[in-house]
Amino acid sequence: MKTVLAHVAPRMHRPDTYQVTQSLKAAAAAIIAWSLTGWWLTAPMALMAPWAAVALVLGTVYRSVRTATQLLLMITAGTVIAAGAAALTGNTMAAVVIALPLTVLLGNLVPVGGQGLYAPTTALFVLAYGSYSLPAVGHRLLETAVGAAVGIAVNAVILPPVHSRHVNRLACALPRDCAELLRDMSDGMQDYDAQRAEHWHRSAHDLLAALSELHVARRWDSESLRLNPGHRLRRRTPAPSTAWDIVWARVANRLLALTLTLWETASERRGLPLPPRRTLADVGRLLSAAAEVCAADEPIMAHGTDEKRCDGRSEALAAAHRALADVKENLHGQGPEVGSALGSLTADCQGLLDDLAPDGADADVLPARARQGEGPL
């Protein structure tokens, strides 16, 4: 038992407010549905109502409504097929042999996602309880409909879920994570080895994974406003513009290429030699300044622009361009092997700064447009 607990404990985490709220809502919906069908309607199989109610307290009201339609369709199909098979054969085992293949196939063929499982499981409930007369079938469908209505109502009326805070948190984490990676690269630029460069490359991969998570969160945020009667009453944190997602996608991909170049120059299996130490020092200054640009973008995304933030960002980007000019000076007079590695590194750094100033030519473009309310692009 100790071994099992030691293995499971690190994977457990403290539930957040959303998880606690949705869990309590699901439990409340089940209790209400059981009370309505078991006490008030005195239904013969009150299990169906709380079962449906729990299943329909989902992450968005729209998803609850859509899933309720799919669930009712599958439960109705499973109930009717099981009752028909039992009436036709008069034998429970024979009815199972007929009903299960049909309901499993139906659940896989109809485009209802995971709700397809409800067709065969409902058929098993019907046949196991042996209640497949017409009144019993009618009661079962009524109980399911009551449970579905209760689940949707509880999810829509009691703190209907809105996911804007999650989007805001993920979006604002991107510039912070980019800045941390750039600072780490800057600190280790003059003495990095293959192991450290590989770590940087993996961190750049993590940035792309974070972008994918942000795209999913934006879809959830948009969906959470559909059919949501209380979203105007809930406190909603405005998320940064989707234009920023394009900026950080470019930066993340550029960092992936840059860290790959550094990894190849440090690897003994590759033919690219390490650039001269003087050049690496200039690259370190460039990456340090680029980190400050990314760090300045975090408060701009979270709170909007002001003169001080924009000026600080412009100064950092100008310092990065000055360091890039010094890096380019080192291109002259290098041998073909060193020149190849240095050229690839310089091109990646140039692309990084272009991505941080997407409109191109000078360092003031992005902040100036942001002050005009046009966003980062």
C-alpha positions in Angstrom: 0.0 0.0 0.0 2.8 2.4 0.8 4.4 1.7 -2.6 1.2 2.3 -4.3 0.6 5.6 -2.4 4.2 6.7 -3.1 3.6 6.1 -6.8 0.2 7.8 -7.0 0.8 10.8 -4.7 3.2 12.8 -7.0 0.6 12.6 -9.8 -2.2 14.1 -7.6 -2.7 17.8 -7.4 -4.7 20.2 -5.4 -8.1 20.8 -7.2 -8.7 24.3 -8.4 -11.8 26.3 -8.0 -13.3 25.2 -11.3 -12.9 21.5 -10.5 -14.4 21.9 -7.1 -17.3 23.9 -8.4 -18.2 21.5 -11.3 -17.9 18.5 -9.0 -20.3 20.0 -6.4 -22.7 21.0 -9.2 -22.6 17.5 -10.6 -23.3 16.0 -7.2 -26.2 18.5 -6.6 -27.7 17.7 -10.0 -27.6 14.0 -9.2 -29.3 14.5 -5.8 -32.0 16.7 -7.4 -32.6 14.3 -10.2 -32.9 11.3 -7.8 -35.3 13.3 -5.6 -37.6 14.2 -8.5 -37.7 10.7 -10.0 -37.4 8.5 -6.9 -39.6 10.4 -4.5 -41.9 12.5 -6.6 -42.4 10.3 -9.7 -41.8 7.0 -7.7 -40.0 5.7 -10.8 -39.1 2.0 -10.9 -35.5 2.7 -12.0 -34.6 6.1 -10.6 -30.9 5.4 -11.4 -31.2 6.7 -14.9 -32.0 10.3 -13.8 -28.9 11.0 -11.6 -26.8 9.1 -14.0 -27.8 11.4 -16.9 -27.6 14.5 -14.6 -24.0 13.8 -13.5 -22.9 13.1 -17.1 -24.3 16.5 -18.3 -22.6 18.9 -15.9 -19.8 19.6 -18.4 -17.2 22.3 -19.1 -19.7 24.6 -21.1 -23.4 25.0 -21.2 -23.4 24.5 -25.0 -21.6 21.2 -24.5 -24.1 20.1 -21.9 -27.0 20.8 -24.4 -25.2 19.1 -27.3 -24.3 16.1 -25.2 -27.8 15.8 -23.8 -29.2 15.4 -27.3 -26.6 12.7 -28.1 -27.1 10.9 -24.8 -30.9 10.9 -25.1 -30.6 9.5 -28.6 -28.3 6.7 -27.6 -30.3 5.8 -24.4 -33.5 5.7 -26.4 -32.0 3.5 -29.0 -30.5 1.1 -26.5 -33.7 0.9 -24.5 -35.9 0.3 -27.6 -33.5 -2.3 -29.1 -33.2 -4.2 -25.8 -36.9 -4.1 -25.2 -37.6 -5.2 -28.8 -35.1 -8.1 -28.6 -36.5 -9.3 -25.3 -40.1 -9.1 -26.6 -39.1 -11.0 -29.7 -37.1 -13.8 -28.0 -38.7 -14.0 -24.6 -35.3 -15.0 -23.2 -32.8 -12.7 -21.6 -29.7 -14.4 -22.9 -31.0 -14.5 -26.5 -32.0 -10.8 -26.2 -28.4 -10.0 -25.0 -27.0 -11.8 -28.1 -29.2 -9.8 -30.4 -29.2 -6.4 -28.7 -25.5 -6.0 -27.8 -24.0 -6.3 -31.3 -26.6 -3.9 -32.7 -26.2 -1.3 -30.0 -22.4 -1.4 -30.0 -22.3 -1.0 -33.8 -24.8 1.8 -33.6 -22.7 3.6 -30.9 -19.7 3.4 -33.2 -21.4 4.4 -36.4 -23.4 7.4 -35.2 -21.3 10.5 -34.9 -21.9 11.1 -31.1 -18.4 10.7 -29.8 -18.1 9.0 -26.4 -21.9 9.1 -26.0 -22.1 6.0 -28.2 -21.2 3.9 -25.1 -24.6 4.7 -23.6 -26.5 2.6 -26.2 -25.0 -0.9 -25.2 -24.8 0.0 -21.4 -28.5 1.1 -21.4 -29.4 -2.2 -23.2 -27.6 -4.1 -20.5 -29.4 -2.3 -17.8 -32.8 -2.9 -19.4 -32.1 -6.6 -19.8 -30.5 -7.1 -16.5 -33.4 -5.6 -14.6 -35.9 -7.5 -16.8 -38.2 -4.4 -17.1 -39.0 -4.0 -20.8 -42.7 -3.6 -20.9 -44.1 -0.5 -22.6 -44.8 1.4 -19.3 -41.3 0.5 -18.0 -39.7 1.7 -21.2 -41.7 5.0 -21.1 -40.6 5.5 -17.4 -37.0 4.9 -18.3 -37.0 7.5 -21.0 -38.8 9.9 -18.8 -36.3 9.5 -16.0 -33.4 10.1 -18.5 -35.1 13.2 -19.8 -35.6 14.5 -16.3 -32.0 13.9 -15.4 -30.8 15.6 -18.6 -33.0 18.6 -17.9 -31.7 18.8 -14.3 -28.0 18.5 -15.4 -28.4 21.2 -18.0 -30.3 23.5 -15.7 -27.8 23.2 -12.9 -24.8 23.8 -15.2 -26.5 26.8 -16.8 -28.0 28.5 -13.6 -25.3 27.8 -10.9 -22.1 29.6 -11.9 -22.1 28.7 -15.6 -18.5 27.9 -16.6 -16.5 30.6 -18.4 -12.9 29.9 -19.4 -11.5 33.4 -20.1 -9.1 33.3 -17.1 -7.4 30.2 -18.4 -6.9 31.8 -21.8 -5.4 34.9 -20.2 -3.1 32.9 -18.0 -1.8 30.8 -20.9 -1.4 33.7 -23.3 0.5 35.9 -20.8 2.8 32.9 -19.9 4.2 32.8 -23.4 6.3 36.0 -23.3 7.4 35.1 -19.8 8.6 31.6 -20.9 10.3 33.0 -24.0 12.1 35.5 -21.8 13.3 32.8 -19.3 14.6 30.7 -22.1 16.4 33.6 -23.8 18.0 34.6 -20.4 19.2 31.1 -19.8 20.7 31.0 -23.3 22.3 34.3 -22.8 23.9 33.3 -19.5 25.3 30.1 -20.9 26.3 31.3 -24.4 30.1 31.4 -23.9 30.4 27.9 -22.3 27.5 25.8 -23.5 27.8 22.2 -24.3 25.7 19.7 -26.2 23.7 18.7 -23.1 22.8 22.3 -22.3 22.0 23.1 -25.9 19.7 20.1 -26.0 17.9 21.3 -22.9 17.3 24.7 -24.7 16.0 22.9 -27.7 13.5 20.9 -25.6 12.4 24.1 -23.9 11.7 25.6 -27.3 9.6 22.5 -28.1 7.7 23.2 -24.8 6.8 26.6 -26.1 5.1 25.1 -29.1 3.2 22.7 -26.8 2.0 25.7 -24.8 0.8 27.4 -27.9 -1.3 24.3 -28.8 -2.7 24.4 -25.3 -3.6 28.0 -25.8 -5.4 27.3 -29.0 -7.5 24.7 -27.3 -8.2 27.1 -24.4 -9.4 29.8 -26.8 -11.9 27.3 -28.3 -13.2 26.5 -24.9 -13.5 30.2 -24.1 -15.5 30.8 -27.2 -17.7 27.8 -26.6 -18.4 28.8 -23.0 -20.2 31.9 -24.2 -22.7 30.0 -26.3 -26.1 29.3 -24.8 -24.7 30.7 -21.5 -27.4 32.7 -19.8 -25.2 34.1 -17.1 -21.9 34.9 -18.9 -22.7 38.6 -18.7 -23.0 38.3 -14.9 -19.8 36.4 -14.5 -16.5 38.3 -14.1 -14.7 37.8 -17.3 -11.0 38.6 -17.8 -10.4 40.0 -21.3 -7.9 37.8 -23.1 -5.1 39.2 -25.2 -5.8 39.5 -28.9 -5.3 36.4 -31.1 -2.8 38.5 -33.1 -0.3 37.9 -30.2 -0.6 34.1 -30.8 0.8 34.6 -34.3 3.7 36.6 -32.8 4.6 33.9 -30.3 4.2 31.1 -32.8 6.8 32.8 -34.9 9.1 33.4 -32.0 8.8 29.9 -30.7 9.6 28.4 -34.1 12.5 30.8 -34.5 13.9 29.7 -31.0 13.5 26.1 -32.1 15.7 26.7 -35.1 18.2 28.8 -33.1 18.6 26.2 -30.4 19.0 23.5 -33.0 21.8 25.4 -34.6 23.5 25.8 -31.1 23.0 22.1 -30.4 24.6 21.2 -33.7 27.6 23.4 -33.1 28.2 21.8 -29.7 27.6 18.2 -30.8 30.6 16.1 -31.7 28.6 14.2 -34.3 28.0 17.3 -36.3 30.3 19.1 -38.7 29.6 22.7 -37.5 32.3 24.2 -35.3 31.7 26.5 -32.4 31.7 30.2 -33.4 34.5 32.4 -31.9 34.0 33.4 -28.2 33.8 37.1 -29.2 30.9 36.3 -31.5 29.2 34.2 -28.8 29.5 37.1 -26.4 27.7 39.4 -28.9 25.1 36.7 -29.4 24.6 36.6 -25.6 24.1 40.3 -25.5 21.5 40.0 -28.3 19.6 37.3 -26.6 19.6 39.1 -23.3 18.1 42.2 -24.9 15.6 40.0 -26.8 14.6 38.5 -23.4 13.8 42.0 -22.1 11.6 42.6 -25.2 9.7 39.5 -24.4 9.4 40.4 -20.7 8.1 43.8 -21.7 5.4 42.2 -23.8 3.9 40.3 -20.8 2.5 43.4 -19.0 1.5 44.9 -22.4 -0.6 41.8 -23.1 -2.1 41.6 -19.6 -2.8 45.3 -18.9 -2.5 47.2 -22.2 0.1 49.7 -23.4 1.5 52.8 -21.8 4.3 55.1 -22.7 6.8 53.7 -20.2 6.2 50.0 -21.2 6.5 50.9 -24.9 9.6 53.0 -24.4 11.3 50.2 -22.4 10.4 47.7 -25.1 11.8 49.9 -27.9 15.1 50.5 -26.0 15.5 46.7 -25.5 14.8 46.0 -29.2 17.2 48.7 -30.3 20.0 47.2 -28.0 19.3 43.8 -29.6 19.7 45.3 -33.1 23.0 46.9 -32.0 24.3 43.5 -30.8 23.1 41.9 -34.1 25.2 44.5 -36.0 28.3 43.4 -33.9 27.5 39.7 -34.7 27.4 40.5 -38.4 30.8 42.3 -38.2 32.3 38.9 -37.2 31.2 37.3 -40.4 34.1 38.8 -42.3 37.3 36.9 -42.6 36.0 33.6 -41.3 36.8 30.2 -42.8 34.2 28.2 -44.6 33.3 25.9 -41.7 33.1 28.7 -39.1 31.4 31.0 -41.5 28.8 28.3 -42.2 28.0 28.0 -38.5 28.2 31.7 -37.8 26.0 32.5 -40.8 23.3 30.1 -39.7 23.4 31.5 -36.2 23.2 35.1 -37.5 20.3 34.3 -39.7 18.4 32.8 -36.8 19.1 35.9 -34.6 18.0 38.2 -37.4 14.8 36.3 -37.8 14.2 36.4 -34.1 14.4 40.1 -34.0 12.2 40.4 -37.1 9.6 38.2 -35.4 9.6 40.4 -32.3 9.0 43.4 -34.5 6.7 41.8 -37.1 6.1 45.0 -39.1 9.7 45.0 -39.9 12.0 47.9 -40.4 12.6 49.6 -37.0 12.2 48.9 -33.3 9.4 51.5 -32.7 6.9 50.0 -35.1 5.3 47.4 -32.8 4.9 49.7 -29.7 3.7 52.6 -31.8 0.9 50.5 -33.4 0.0 49.1 -30.0 -0.5 52.6 -28.6 -2.9 53.2 -31.5 -4.9 50.2 -30.4 -4.1 48.1 -33.4 -2.5 45.2 -31.5 1.0 43.7 -32.0 0.6 43.3 -35.7 
